[in-house]
């Protein structure tokens, strides 16, 4: 059975920029499980959002926040391993929970290297998890080898395609600029600011890992 297509869905909240997503933008009740990552717990509790658990090496979260959260019945998963980043620790937590369908917020912030580290970990676990990365203006998806994605109800929206690993035979249908079995490679060929021209545009990839960023100006985040 393909774990990546299974429900339920969980929300991972990282310690990045949450200013436009909390508390209105995140509807906690729609998720079966919510996981704060390290210092994100401080930000959540400040606005009255209470996750099910917190995970990380806890170099950012305030000790008194952890005490308060634990007293309230929250799950505290302290992982001291320094060979992995906090997002990978979050994925290991979700793997133990048996939840593989994930929304992710707070992955962008002042540390660009941390943002890149999040996508590095996501690639590492792409065969196990299905990811959607949210900001207030876009969603980002990862497409792996042999996969196809359908963009429903995205007519007129801007889409950029960035190869995170060299991508072979990328096919776009229903876009302003379609592609047929084209190769995308960092430093050589990417596809920026394309436009959806169909109610059911498709992206198909033969080999590689493709980052798909869909901008949705005017649409509600995490509807």
Secondary structure, DSSP 8 states (H G I E B T S, - for coil): --GGG-S-EEEEE-SS--TTTTTTT--GGG-SEEEEETTHHHHHHHTT---SEEEE--SSS-HHHHHHHHHTT-EEEE---SSS-HHHHHHHHHHHHT--EEEEE---SS-HHHHHHHHHHHHHTTTT-EEEEE-SSEEEEEE-TT-EEEEET-TT-EEEEEEEEEEEEEEEESBSS-EEEEEEBTTTB-EEEEEB-STEEEEEEEEEEEEEEEE-TTS-TT-
